[in-house]
Amino acid sequence: MKRTIRRQIAASRAAETLQYLVAIMLLDKTVTFASIHDKARMRDPAVMRQRAKVEVVADPRIDARRPRREAIVEMTFTDGTQLTEWVRDVRGTAENPMTRDEIIAKARELITPVLGAAKCSTIIEKIFALENVKNIRELRPALQPS
């Protein structure tokens, strides 16, 4: 019984997170690390209105294919038009890799607020030329906050 309750709580939290992410995408046309973690925004009335439009439903077709990372998105517009997309390989997986530019943009978004733009650039430069790094300890100064 305890295990079932934990699964239900985890599923509920996942559904709430997806509702929030879709609401942010509808409002901002993108999702960022900062927007995902903006606790005040999670209670914003505009976000809550968009969240109310999102229903998250478990789909046995997806569950049967785990551990693959897939998603089925179905949208119904106010005029009744319905769109469905089954993404069989989500972005960033080996089957659907990110481009170099996407990786760099994601790294900048995540690293710059913590270590600064200069260190972020150094890290990106060294990682993309890792075969030229003679000693991995060369990365240490760039990885430590000032």
C-alpha positions as CSV (number, residue, x, y, z in Angstrom):
1,M,0.0,0.0,0.0
2,K,2.8,2.4,0.9
3,R,4.5,1.9,-2.4
4,T,1.3,2.6,-4.3
5,I,0.8,5.8,-2.4
6,R,4.3,6.9,-3.2
7,R,3.8,6.2,-6.9
8,Q,0.5,8.2,-6.9
9,I,2.2,11.1,-5.2
10,A,5.1,11.0,-7.7
11,A,2.7,10.8,-10.6
12,S,0.7,13.7,-9.2
13,R,3.8,15.9,-8.8
14,A,4.9,15.0,-12.3
15,A,1.5,16.0,-13.7
16,E,1.7,19.3,-11.8
17,T,5.1,19.9,-13.2
18,L,4.0,19.2,-16.7
19,Q,1.0,21.5,-16.3
20,Y,3.3,24.3,-15.1
21,L,5.8,23.7,-18.0
22,V,3.1,23.8,-20.6
23,A,1.7,27.0,-19.0
24,I,5.1,28.7,-19.2
25,M,5.5,27.6,-22.8
26,L,2.2,29.0,-23.7
27,L,2.9,32.3,-22.0
28,D,6.6,32.7,-22.8
29,K,7.0,30.7,-26.0
30,T,9.9,28.9,-24.3
31,V,11.0,27.3,-21.1
32,T,14.2,28.2,-19.3
33,F,16.0,26.9,-16.2
34,A,15.1,30.1,-14.5
35,S,11.4,29.9,-15.4
36,I,11.2,26.3,-14.3
37,H,12.4,27.2,-10.8
38,D,10.6,30.5,-10.3
39,K,8.6,29.7,-7.2
40,A,6.7,33.0,-7.2
41,R,5.7,32.5,-10.8
42,M,4.2,29.1,-10.0
43,R,1.4,30.9,-8.1
44,D,1.0,33.7,-10.8
45,P,-2.8,33.9,-11.7
46,A,-1.9,34.0,-15.5
47,V,0.1,30.8,-15.1
48,M,-2.6,29.2,-13.0
49,R,-5.2,30.0,-15.7
50,Q,-3.0,28.3,-18.4
51,R,-2.3,25.3,-16.1
52,A,-6.1,24.7,-15.7
53,K,-6.2,24.1,-19.5
54,V,-3.7,21.2,-19.3
55,E,-4.6,17.6,-18.5
56,V,-1.9,15.1,-18.1
57,V,-2.9,11.5,-18.8
58,A,-0.8,8.4,-18.5
59,D,-0.8,6.5,-21.7
60,P,-0.1,2.7,-21.7
61,R,1.5,3.0,-25.1
62,I,4.3,5.1,-23.5
63,D,4.5,3.0,-20.3
64,A,5.0,-0.1,-22.4
65,R,8.0,1.4,-24.1
66,R,9.9,2.5,-21.0
67,P,12.8,3.3,-20.4
68,R,12.6,5.1,-23.8
69,R,11.9,8.8,-23.4
70,E,8.9,9.5,-25.5
71,A,5.8,11.7,-25.3
72,I,2.4,12.0,-26.9
73,V,1.0,15.5,-27.0
74,E,-2.7,16.0,-28.0
75,M,-4.1,19.5,-28.3
76,T,-7.7,20.6,-28.7
77,F,-8.2,24.2,-29.7
78,T,-11.3,26.2,-28.8
79,D,-12.6,25.8,-32.4
80,G,-12.5,22.0,-31.9
81,T,-9.4,21.4,-34.1
82,Q,-7.3,18.6,-32.7
83,L,-3.5,18.0,-33.2
84,T,-1.6,15.0,-32.1
85,E,2.2,14.4,-32.1
86,W,4.0,11.3,-30.9
87,V,7.6,12.2,-30.2
88,R,9.4,8.9,-30.2
89,D,12.8,10.3,-29.4
90,V,12.8,13.4,-27.2
91,R,15.4,16.1,-27.9
92,G,18.8,15.4,-26.3
93,T,18.6,11.6,-26.5
94,A,21.2,9.7,-28.6
95,E,18.4,9.1,-31.2
96,N,17.6,12.8,-31.4
97,P,20.8,14.6,-30.4
98,M,21.0,18.4,-29.8
99,T,23.1,20.4,-32.2
100,R,26.4,21.9,-31.0
101,D,24.7,25.3,-30.9
102,E,21.9,24.0,-28.8
103,I,24.4,22.4,-26.4
104,I,26.3,25.6,-26.1
105,A,23.1,27.7,-25.5
106,K,22.0,25.2,-22.8
107,A,25.4,25.3,-21.1
108,R,25.4,29.1,-21.1
109,E,21.9,29.2,-19.6
110,L,22.9,26.8,-16.8
111,I,26.5,27.8,-16.1
112,T,26.6,31.5,-16.5
113,P,24.3,32.4,-13.5
114,V,26.6,30.2,-11.3
115,L,30.1,30.8,-12.5
116,G,29.8,33.9,-14.8
117,A,30.1,34.4,-18.5
118,A,33.9,34.3,-18.7
119,K,34.2,30.9,-16.9
120,C,31.3,29.5,-18.8
121,S,33.1,30.4,-22.1
122,T,36.3,28.8,-20.9
123,I,34.5,25.6,-19.9
124,I,32.7,25.4,-23.2
125,E,35.9,26.0,-25.1
126,K,37.9,23.4,-23.1
127,I,35.1,20.7,-23.3
128,F,34.8,21.0,-27.1
129,A,38.6,20.7,-27.3
130,L,38.9,18.0,-24.6
131,E,41.3,16.0,-26.7
132,N,43.8,18.9,-26.4
133,V,43.6,19.1,-22.6
134,K,46.8,17.6,-21.3
135,N,45.7,17.4,-17.7
136,I,42.0,17.4,-16.6
137,R,43.0,19.5,-13.7
138,E,43.2,22.4,-16.2
139,L,39.4,22.6,-15.9
140,R,39.3,23.0,-12.1
141,P,39.8,26.8,-12.0
142,A,36.9,27.3,-14.5
143,L,34.7,25.0,-12.5
144,Q,35.1,26.8,-9.2
145,P,33.2,30.0,-8.2
146,S,35.3,33.1,-7.8
